[in-house]
């Protein structure tokens, strides 16, 4: 949503005060159990905006030998 907001040229407004609550759950870093979903979302985002999102996770997946990240494509190993 942030990229769409920026592209629209409209200002981004922030509200102070509303609370946010999050349920605790175990996490992994990088979240290998969500690899396919993350790759699909990253490819969709890249196709629309021309930049790779979540580079920390993508780089970590690549360092573990799970993917190869080329300029325009992710190759699954």
N, C-alpha and C positions, 0 to 999 in steps of 0.2 A: 504494500500500500504506500510506503514511503516514496518509492520511485515514481509511482503514478501521480502522487501529490506533487512531487517536484516537477514532473513533466507538464502538469496542468498549469503551472505558473501561479497557482493560488498559494497564499501563505499557510504555513503550518502553525496551528495553534495548539498549545498545551494547556491542560487544565490541572490545577493543583487541588488536592483534597480528596478525590475519589480513592477509596481503598481498593487494593487488589489482594486476592488471596490465592494461594497455590497449594495444592495437596502435595505433601512430601511423597517422593517415590525414588527408588534406586536409579542411579544414572551410570552410564559408562562413557568413557572419553577416549577415542571417538565412539559414537553410538553405532557399533558395527551391526547390532541387531536391526537397525533401521537403514542399513546401507542402500538397499534397492529404492526405498522411498526417497531418501536424501538425494541419490543420483538422479532419479526421475524429476524431482523438484528443481534440482540445480540445472538440469538440461532445459527444462521449461523456462526458468528464469533467464538463463543465458540466451535462449532463442529470442526472448522478448526484449531484453535490455542490453545484451552484448557484453556483459561482464559475468564472471563466475561468482556466485554467492558462497557463503560458508567456506571460505578458503581454508580456514583452520582445519575443519573436518576433512575437506577434500585433500589437503596436503597430508594429513595424518593417514588417510586411507591409502594414499599413494606411497607413503613411507613404509607402510605395512605390506606393500606389494599387492593390494587388492584392486587397484585401478592404475591407469596411466592417464594423466591429465595433459592433453595436448592443447594447442591454441584454441581450437574450436570444437573439440570432441573429448568425451570421457570414454576410455576403453576399459571394460571390465576384464580382469584377469581370471 
